[in-house]
Structure formats: C-alpha cells, structure tokens
Amino acid sequence: MATRRSFIKWSAMSAAMVSISKSYAKKVSVEGSGSKPIVISTWKHGIDANVDAWKILSTGGKALDAVEKGVMNTESDLGNRSVGLGGLPDRDGHVTLDACIMDDKGNCGSVCFLEHIKHPISVARMVMEKTPHVMLAGEGALKFALDNGFTKEKFDRTPEADKAWKEWLKKSEYKPVINFENHDTIGMIALDAAGNLSGSCTTSGLAYKMHGRVGDSPIIGAGLFVDNEVGAAAATGTGEEVIRIAGSHTVVEMMREGHSPEEACRIAVERISKSPKNVREMQIGFLAINKHGEFGAFALQKGFNYAVYSNEIKNELKDSKNLW
C-alpha cells in the first residue's frame, strides 16, 4: 500500500511539473527567434551599431566586446543628436555624456557627467576593469580617462549642435519632443554563441537639460541590467521615470518569474504609466533578451523601434508594441 501511495504521489507531482512547464513555455513564447548569437539595440541608429557588434558575435566573440564595439559606432557619429559628442547640449551649452556597461559575471562600470571624451562607453568599461568602483562622475571621470590614455577633444559643441542651442536660447522653453529629442540613448544587449549575456548604454542625455542632470543611462538597474541566469534589458526615453521603478532590473526580474521578454517590458511600462507625472507627454521604451535568445520590447507611446541581428534575422528594424 505504501508503494502504491508513493506511486500516486509521484504521478501527481510529475503531472504538476508538466503543467508548470507547459505554462512557462506558453509565457516565453515570443516574437524572438530563440537563437544565439543575437544582438538587439534601440532606435534606428541601432542598425549601424549592430553591424559592428555582429562582426564580433558571428565569429564566436564575447558579448561584452560586441556591446562595447557596437555602441562605439553611434558615439562616433557626430551627426547623432542624442549620443556622443555630436549630441545636443544642456541649457548652459555643455555636452555631457553618460554610459554604462555590464557583463555576464555581474561586473559593471559607469561614467556620468563626462565631457570631451569620444567614447564614454570605453571609459565605463575601464572603470569596471581597473577600479574597485562602479561609477565615476564629472571631472573625476575625465581625469581617470585622460590618465588612462583617452584623448580630450578640443571642441565644446559641433557647429550643428551649437546652432540648435543658440536657436533654443531665444525662448529657452524646455519641451522635449517625443521620439525625437528624448530618445536619448543607444542601449544594446547581446547573447553570444557561448550563451553569455552583456549590455551597454550610452547617451548625451536630454537636450537642453539642467546642467548637472543625469538620467537613467549610466545607472545599473535603471538604464541597463544583466543577469546571466535570466536575461538582459535596456531602457530608453525619459530617464527620471525609468529610475523611479529601477526599470531594467524590473524587466529582468519579471523574466525571472517566467514572463516573456515582451511581457516583462510591458509590465515595466505599465508601472511607469501609473506615475504621478504626466507620462502621456513622455516616451519610455524597454527591450529585453532572455537566456534562450528570445527577445521583445514595449513602449509607452507609438514610435519606438529597435534593431535585431541574428543568424535568422538579418539586422531588421522592428516597431515596438505600445501602451497608448
């Protein structure tokens, strides 16, 4: 009789496990291909960034190297008005840069309020690898960069950014345009052939922000988060709202609970939608990859797009689903 009871108990437990497994499989069924390697990044400028990242991933390289190299492409584009030294300045005319990077082991590095350096993402990686700290800011970050071989650029603003700033000064109205001046980031996350995740994030911040303002992009857990057992996520848009909910960390935790990447991003967006601030005048978007290589994204408003590159998806720009 005891043997029969044990058999019945084991059978019930097995059935329960099968039910849970089917439920989980249903949750993680997403648009993403579930392949590796794969890289995804925010906005149209992610297309060119993905090309450089894919050169590393497609030859068996590490996700960490890919996400650094990929966003360096965007930082190098002086025509980009939301990333790198070509970005629009703050209200006082300063172009200040924020960036962070995180690897599969939980190592991370960040810089914020950095001026005059072409590749803040590489300074962030050096902070991760050469210091006991996570973040360096302002003059300290600049000194660290110069002491470690980075070159100080001589200009304060590009001619185009300078012209736009001087025009803005005539009225000095702070009204960022959704999906234009406030898609202030390139966030990139990747899964390499070895099954390891990494991510990067770099920005010149909101156009005409207050001098000293720092958004979510250099903050681990807000603009970017990686957990190699679960997945990775990155954010874009109005950083203050992303910070309030530790946005990218929230997305990863939702994937840990069994939600698909898209569902996890949607949950984070829905939390932001309940903010006491008028978020209907803002754009915030998230993108995510889980450990299986499945991906997804979700945004507050229409207009958020992201680029995907894998063996099956050859660097396509996709439109995110949105709440409103």
Secondary structure by P-SEA (a helix, b strand, c coil): caaaaaaaaaaaaaaaaaaaaaaaaaaaccccccccccccccccaaaaaaaaaaaaaaacccaaaaaaaaaccccccccccccccccccccccccccccccccccccccccccccccccaaaaaaaaacccccccccaaaaaaaaaaabbbbbcccccaaaaaaaaaaacccccccccccccccccccccccccccccccccccccccccccccccccccccccccccccccccccccaaaaaaaaaaaaaaaaaaacccaaaaaaaaaaaaaacccccccbbbbbbbccccccccccccccccccccccccccbbbbbbbbcc
